[in-house]
């Protein structure tokens, strides 16, 4: 059985990394090589699904507390920026913020 066929043969193989499928066929190649061959010749891709850790009760309560606190802040006191800030900030006239 060819690598492309085996990768699509059943649900177990659909979820396996290409390197594990290749090992079943005694094919030893770099992951990047397997991905390129399977993409170029068979139109196959593997994407690892993102995984979010399960939130504990403490995490959920902390998120809720932050949200409730943020709802109490007036919009005119919020500063929106896309800059990463490091160290202390000073105003242009030299005064501390």
Residue pairs with C-beta under 8 A, 6 or more apart in sequence:
1 9
1 25
3 18
3 21
3 22
3 25
3 27
3 34
3 37
3 38
4 38
4 41
4 42
4 44
6 13
6 21
6 24
6 25
7 13
7 14
7 16
7 18
7 21
7 38
7 42
7 44
8 14
8 44
13 21
17 31
17 46
18 31
18 34
18 35
18 38
18 46
19 31
19 34
22 28
22 29
22 34
27 34
29 37
35 45
35 46
38 44
38 45
39 45
55 63
88 96
89 96
89 97
90 96
90 97
91 97
